[in-house]
Amino acid sequence: MIPGNHIGLETERSRLLAEACAEVLDIERVEPDDRFFALGGDSISCIRFIALVRRQGLEISVRDVLVDDQIASLAARARERTEDR
């Protein structure tokens, strides 16, 4: 968890992102302080991760993941997906 930031798996966004990450990388559990690339992610799995997150109603970009791939940080930056995107 990021110091001073109250985002954890208890939040819906963190839970969705952690589950999507675990599914894409085929691992059992992902924690808020885990980093996508440190868990074995690469450019192709990043695209799959973003697509899965979008299907679940959140919007993140490749840039978001490249800037800071920590699950809690991504959850803090994720936006609700709008229908026209």
DSSP file (Angstrom, degrees, kcal/mol; ACC not computed):
  #  RESIDUE AA STRUCTURE BP1 BP2  ACC     N-H-->O    O-->H-N    N-H-->O    O-->H-N    TCO  KAPPA ALPHA  PHI   PSI    X-CA   Y-CA   Z-CA
    1    1 A M              0   0    0      0, 0.0     7,-0.1     0, 0.0    32,-0.1   0.000 360.0 360.0 360.0 144.5    0.0    0.0    0.0
    2    2 A I    >   -     0   0    0      5,-0.3     3,-2.2     1,-0.1     5,-0.2  -0.609 360.0-105.8 -76.0 129.2    1.2    3.5   -0.7
    3    3 A P  T 3  S+     0   0    0      0, 0.0    -1,-0.1     0, 0.0     3,-0.1  -0.298 105.0  12.3 -56.1 135.1    2.0    5.5    2.5
    4    4 A G  T 3  S+     0   0    0      1,-0.2     2,-0.5    -3,-0.0    -2,-0.0   0.453 105.8 106.8  78.5  -0.4   -0.7    8.0    3.2
    5    5 A N    <   -     0   0    0     -3,-2.2    -1,-0.2     2,-0.1     2,-0.1  -0.953  58.4-155.4-115.3 128.1   -3.0    6.5    0.6
    6    6 A H        +     0   0    0     -2,-0.5     2,-0.6    -3,-0.1    -1,-0.0  -0.097  52.2 123.5 -95.4  35.8   -6.0    4.5    1.8
    7    7 A I        +     0   0    0     -5,-0.2    -5,-0.3    -2,-0.1     2,-0.2  -0.863  29.2 140.4-100.1 126.1   -6.4    2.4   -1.3
    8    8 A G    >   -     0   0    0     -2,-0.6     3,-1.9    -7,-0.1     6,-0.3  -0.797  69.6 -72.7-145.2-172.5   -6.3   -1.4   -0.7
    9    9 A L  T 3  S+     0   0    0      1,-0.3     6,-0.2    -2,-0.2     9,-0.0   0.691 119.3  75.2 -64.4 -15.3   -8.0   -4.5   -1.9
   10   10 A E  T 3  S+     0   0    0      4,-0.1    -1,-0.3     5,-0.1     2,-0.2   0.737  81.1  84.0 -69.8 -19.1  -11.0   -3.5    0.0
   11   11 A T  S <> S-     0   0    0     -3,-1.9     4,-2.4     1,-0.1     5,-0.2  -0.582  85.2-127.6 -82.8 148.7  -11.8   -0.9   -2.6
   12   12 A E  H  > S+     0   0    0     -2,-0.2     4,-2.7     1,-0.2     5,-0.2   0.898 107.6  50.5 -61.3 -43.3  -13.7   -2.0   -5.7
   13   13 A R  H  > S+     0   0    0      2,-0.2     4,-2.6     1,-0.2     5,-0.2   0.931 111.7  46.9 -64.6 -44.8  -11.2   -0.5   -8.1
   14   14 A S  H  > S+     0   0    0     -6,-0.3     4,-2.8     1,-0.2     5,-0.2   0.914 112.9  50.3 -62.4 -41.4   -8.2   -2.2   -6.4
   15   15 A R  H  X S+     0   0    0     -4,-2.4     4,-2.5    -7,-0.3     5,-0.2   0.938 112.0  46.9 -62.3 -46.7  -10.1   -5.5   -6.3
   16   16 A L  H  X S+     0   0    0     -4,-2.7     4,-2.4     1,-0.2    -2,-0.2   0.920 115.0  46.0 -61.8 -44.3  -11.0   -5.3  -10.0
   17   17 A L  H  X S+     0   0    0     -4,-2.6     4,-2.5    -5,-0.2    -1,-0.2   0.907 113.0  49.5 -66.6 -41.5   -7.4   -4.4  -11.0
   18   18 A A  H  X S+     0   0    0     -4,-2.8     4,-2.5    -5,-0.2    -2,-0.2   0.916 112.8  47.1 -63.8 -43.0   -5.9   -7.1   -8.8
   19   19 A E  H  X S+     0   0    0     -4,-2.5     4,-2.4    -5,-0.2    -2,-0.2   0.905 112.9  49.2 -65.3 -41.4   -8.2   -9.7  -10.2
   20   20 A A  H  X S+     0   0    0     -4,-2.4     4,-2.7    -5,-0.2     5,-0.2   0.918 112.0  48.8 -63.6 -43.3   -7.6   -8.6  -13.8
   21   21 A C  H  X S+     0   0    0     -4,-2.5     4,-2.5     1,-0.2    -2,-0.2   0.931 111.7  48.8 -61.5 -46.9   -3.8   -8.7  -13.2
   22   22 A A  H  X>S+     0   0    0     -4,-2.5     5,-2.1     1,-0.2     4,-0.7   0.896 113.2  47.9 -61.1 -41.0   -4.0  -12.1  -11.6
   23   23 A E  H ><5S+     0   0    0     -4,-2.4     3,-0.5     3,-0.2    -2,-0.2   0.943 113.9  45.1 -66.1 -48.0   -6.1  -13.5  -14.5
   24   24 A V  H 3<5S+     0   0    0     -4,-2.7    -2,-0.2     1,-0.2    -1,-0.2   0.891 120.8  39.2 -64.6 -40.1   -3.9  -12.0  -17.3
   25   25 A L  H 3<5S-     0   0    0     -4,-2.5    -1,-0.2    -5,-0.2    -2,-0.2   0.467 106.3-127.1 -90.7  -1.7   -0.7  -13.1  -15.6
   26   26 A D  T <<5 +     0   0    0     -4,-0.7     2,-0.3    -3,-0.5    -3,-0.2   0.932  61.0 137.2  55.0  51.6   -2.1  -16.5  -14.5
   27   27 A I      < -     0   0    0     -5,-2.1    -1,-0.2    -6,-0.1     3,-0.1  -0.887  58.2-125.3-124.3 159.4   -1.1  -16.1  -10.9
   28   28 A E  S    S+     0   0    0     -2,-0.3     2,-0.4     1,-0.2    -1,-0.1   0.906  83.2  12.4 -73.9 -44.4   -3.1  -16.8   -7.8
   29   29 A R        -     0   0    0     -7,-0.1     2,-0.4    -8,-0.1    -1,-0.2  -0.996  53.2-166.2-143.6 140.7   -3.1  -13.6   -5.8
   30   30 A V        -     0   0    0     -2,-0.4   -12,-0.1    -3,-0.1    -8,-0.1  -0.994  14.1-153.5-126.6 132.6   -2.1   -9.9   -6.4
   31   31 A E    >   -     0   0    0     -2,-0.4     3,-1.6     1,-0.1    40,-0.3  -0.623  30.3-107.6-101.4 160.8   -1.7   -7.4   -3.6
   32   32 A P  T 3  S+     0   0    0      0, 0.0    40,-2.7     0, 0.0    41,-0.3   0.819 119.5  49.5 -58.7 -31.8   -2.1   -3.6   -3.8
   33   33 A D  T 3  S+     0   0    0     38,-0.2     2,-0.1    37,-0.1   -25,-0.0   0.471  87.3 111.5 -89.7   0.5    1.6   -3.0   -3.5
   34   34 A D    <   -     0   0    0     -3,-1.6    37,-2.4    36,-0.1     2,-0.4  -0.400  63.2-135.2 -69.8 150.9    2.4   -5.5   -6.3
   35   35 A R  B  >  -A   70   0A   0     35,-0.2     4,-1.6     1,-0.1    35,-0.2  -0.930   7.1-135.3-112.9 132.4    3.8   -4.2   -9.5
   36   36 A F  T  4>S+     0   0    0     33,-2.2     5,-1.9    -2,-0.4     3,-0.4   0.898 104.2  41.3 -51.6 -51.8    2.5   -5.5  -12.9
   37   37 A F  T >45S+     0   0    0      1,-0.2     3,-1.3     3,-0.2    -1,-0.2   0.842 110.7  56.6 -72.2 -32.3    5.9   -5.9  -14.6
   38   38 A A  T 345S+     0   0    0      1,-0.3    -1,-0.2     2,-0.2    -2,-0.2   0.783 102.1  58.2 -67.0 -26.1    7.6   -7.3  -11.5
   39   39 A L  T 3<5S-     0   0    0     -4,-1.6    -1,-0.3    -3,-0.4    -2,-0.2   0.504 135.7 -85.1 -80.8  -4.0    4.9  -10.0  -11.5
   40   40 A G  T < 5S+     0   0    0     -3,-1.3    -3,-0.2     1,-0.3    -2,-0.2   0.475  77.8 150.9 114.6   5.0    5.9  -11.1  -15.0
   41   41 A G      < +     0   0    0     -5,-1.9    -1,-0.3    -6,-0.2     2,-0.2  -0.321  17.1 177.7 -68.0 151.9    3.9   -8.7  -17.1
   42   42 A D     >  -     0   0    0     -2,-0.0     4,-2.2     1,-0.0     5,-0.2  -0.752  48.5 -77.0-139.3-172.4    5.2   -7.6  -20.5
   43   43 A S  H  > S+     0   0    0     -2,-0.2     4,-1.6     1,-0.2     5,-0.1   0.884 128.1  46.3 -62.6 -39.6    4.0   -5.4  -23.3
   44   44 A I  H  > S+     0   0    0      1,-0.2     4,-1.9     2,-0.2    -1,-0.2   0.936 114.2  46.2 -69.7 -45.9    1.5   -8.0  -24.7
   45   45 A S  H  > S+     0   0    0      1,-0.2     4,-2.6     2,-0.2    -1,-0.2   0.815 107.4  60.2 -67.4 -27.5    0.1   -8.9  -21.3
   46   46 A C  H  X S+     0   0    0     -4,-2.2     4,-2.6     2,-0.2    -1,-0.2   0.925 105.2  47.6 -62.4 -44.5   -0.2   -5.1  -20.5
   47   47 A I  H  X S+     0   0    0     -4,-1.6     4,-2.3     2,-0.2    -2,-0.2   0.908 113.1  48.4 -63.0 -42.1   -2.5   -4.7  -23.5
   48   48 A R  H  X S+     0   0    0     -4,-1.9     4,-2.3     2,-0.2    -2,-0.2   0.899 111.1  51.2 -64.1 -40.8   -4.6   -7.7  -22.4
   49   49 A F  H  X S+     0   0    0     -4,-2.6     4,-2.6     2,-0.2    -2,-0.2   0.933 111.1  47.0 -61.0 -48.7   -4.7   -6.3  -18.8
   50   50 A I  H  X S+     0   0    0     -4,-2.6     4,-2.4     1,-0.2    -2,-0.2   0.905 111.7  51.1 -62.2 -42.5   -5.9   -2.9  -20.0
   51   51 A A  H  X S+     0   0    0     -4,-2.3     4,-2.0     2,-0.2    -1,-0.2   0.910 111.6  47.2 -62.1 -42.5   -8.6   -4.6  -22.3
   52   52 A L  H  X S+     0   0    0     -4,-2.3     4,-1.1     2,-0.2    -2,-0.2   0.916 111.5  50.5 -65.5 -43.3   -9.9   -6.7  -19.4
   53   53 A V  H  <>S+     0   0    0     -4,-2.6     5,-2.0     1,-0.2     3,-0.5   0.905 109.8  51.3 -60.7 -41.8  -10.0   -3.7  -17.1
   54   54 A R  H ><5S+     0   0    0     -4,-2.4     3,-1.8     1,-0.2    -1,-0.2   0.893 105.3  54.9 -63.5 -40.4  -11.9   -1.7  -19.7
   55   55 A R  H 3<5S+     0   0    0     -4,-2.0    -1,-0.2     1,-0.3    -2,-0.2   0.774 104.7  56.2 -63.8 -23.6  -14.5   -4.5  -20.1
   56   56 A Q  T 3<5S-     0   0    0     -4,-1.1    -1,-0.3    -3,-0.5    -2,-0.2   0.388 128.1 -97.8 -89.7   2.7  -15.0   -4.3  -16.3
   57   57 A G  T < 5S+     0   0    0     -3,-1.8    24,-3.0     1,-0.3     2,-0.3   0.545  86.3 111.2  99.7   7.4  -15.9   -0.6  -16.6
   58   58 A L  E   < -B   80   0B   0     -5,-2.0     2,-0.5    22,-0.3    -1,-0.3  -0.838  53.8-141.1-114.9 155.2  -12.6    1.2  -15.7
   59   59 A E  E     +B   79   0B   0     20,-3.2    20,-2.0    -2,-0.3     2,-0.3  -0.960  30.8 150.9-118.2 119.7  -10.3    3.2  -17.9
   60   60 A I        -     0   0    0     -2,-0.5     2,-0.2   -10,-0.2    -6,-0.1  -0.948  28.8-140.1-135.4 159.6   -6.5    3.0  -17.7
   61   61 A S     >  -     0   0    0     -2,-0.3     4,-1.8     1,-0.1     5,-0.2  -0.724  27.3-110.5-116.7 166.7   -4.0    3.6  -20.4
   62   62 A V  H  > S+     0   0    0     -2,-0.2     4,-2.6     1,-0.2     5,-0.2   0.906 122.0  56.2 -58.5 -41.1   -0.7    2.0  -21.4
   63   63 A R  H  > S+     0   0    0      1,-0.2     4,-2.7     2,-0.2     5,-0.2   0.907 102.6  54.8 -58.5 -42.6    0.9    5.2  -20.2
   64   64 A D  H  > S+     0   0    0      1,-0.2     4,-1.9     2,-0.2    -1,-0.2   0.925 111.2  44.6 -55.8 -45.3   -0.7    4.8  -16.8
   65   65 A V  H  < S+     0   0    0     -4,-1.8    -1,-0.2     1,-0.2    -2,-0.2   0.886 114.3  48.7 -68.9 -38.8    0.9    1.4  -16.4
   66   66 A L  H  < S+     0   0    0     -4,-2.6     3,-0.3     1,-0.2    -2,-0.2   0.854 110.2  51.4 -70.4 -34.4    4.3    2.5  -17.7
   67   67 A V  H  < S-     0   0    0     -4,-2.7     2,-0.3     1,-0.3    -2,-0.2   0.928 137.3  -9.4 -68.8 -45.5    4.4    5.5  -15.4
   68   68 A D     <  -     0   0    0     -4,-1.9    -1,-0.3    -5,-0.2    -2,-0.1  -0.787  59.8-173.0-157.5 107.8    3.6    3.5  -12.3
   69   69 A D        +     0   0    0     -2,-0.3   -33,-2.2    -3,-0.3     2,-0.3   0.277  43.8 125.3 -92.1  11.2    2.6   -0.1  -12.5
   70   70 A Q  B  >  -A   35   0A   0    -35,-0.2     4,-2.6     1,-0.1   -35,-0.2  -0.544  64.0-132.4 -70.3 134.2    1.7   -0.6   -8.8
   71   71 A I  H  > S+     0   0    0    -37,-2.4     4,-2.5   -40,-0.3   -38,-0.2   0.895 105.5  50.2 -57.1 -45.0   -1.8   -1.9   -8.5
   72   72 A A  H  > S+     0   0    0    -40,-2.7     4,-1.8   -38,-0.2    -1,-0.2   0.889 111.7  48.8 -62.8 -38.4   -2.8    0.6   -5.8
   73   73 A S  H  > S+     0   0    0    -41,-0.3     4,-1.5     2,-0.2    -2,-0.2   0.905 111.2  49.4 -67.4 -41.2   -1.4    3.5   -7.9
   74   74 A L  H  X S+     0   0    0     -4,-2.6     4,-1.7     1,-0.2    -2,-0.2   0.897 109.0  53.1 -63.7 -39.3   -3.3    2.3  -10.9
   75   75 A A  H  < S+     0   0    0     -4,-2.5    -1,-0.2     1,-0.2    -2,-0.2   0.890 107.5  51.5 -62.5 -38.6   -6.5    2.0   -8.8
   76   76 A A  H  < S+     0   0    0     -4,-1.8    -1,-0.2     1,-0.2    -2,-0.2   0.827 116.6  40.1 -67.4 -30.9   -6.0    5.6   -7.7
   77   77 A R  H  < S+     0   0    0     -4,-1.5    -1,-0.2    -5,-0.1    -2,-0.2   0.604  89.5 112.2 -94.2 -12.8   -5.6    6.8  -11.3
   78   78 A A     <  -     0   0    0     -4,-1.7     2,-0.3    -5,-0.1   -18,-0.2  -0.300  52.1-155.4 -63.8 144.1   -8.3    4.6  -12.9
   79   79 A R  E     -B   59   0B   0    -20,-2.0   -20,-3.2     3,-0.0     2,-0.2  -0.862  26.3 -96.9-118.1 153.4  -11.4    6.4  -14.2
   80   80 A E  E     -B   58   0B   0     -2,-0.3     2,-0.3   -22,-0.2   -22,-0.3  -0.516  46.5-117.9 -66.3 133.8  -14.9    5.1  -14.7
   81   81 A R        -     0   0    0    -24,-3.0     2,-0.3    -2,-0.2    -1,-0.1  -0.561  24.2-145.5 -77.5 135.0  -15.3    4.1  -18.4
   82   82 A T    >   -     0   0    0     -2,-0.3     3,-1.3     1,-0.1   -25,-0.1  -0.678  21.1-116.3 -97.8 157.4  -17.9    6.0  -20.4
   83   83 A E  T 3  S+     0   0    0     -2,-0.3    -1,-0.1     1,-0.3    -2,-0.0   0.794 109.0  59.5 -63.9 -31.4  -19.9    4.4  -23.1
   84   84 A D  T 3         0   0    0      1,-0.2    -1,-0.3     0, 0.0    -3,-0.0   0.489 360.0 360.0 -82.4  -1.0  -18.5    6.5  -26.0
   85   85 A R    <         0   0    0     -3,-1.3    -1,-0.2     0, 0.0    -2,-0.1   0.423 360.0 360.0 -92.9 360.0  -14.9    5.4  -25.4
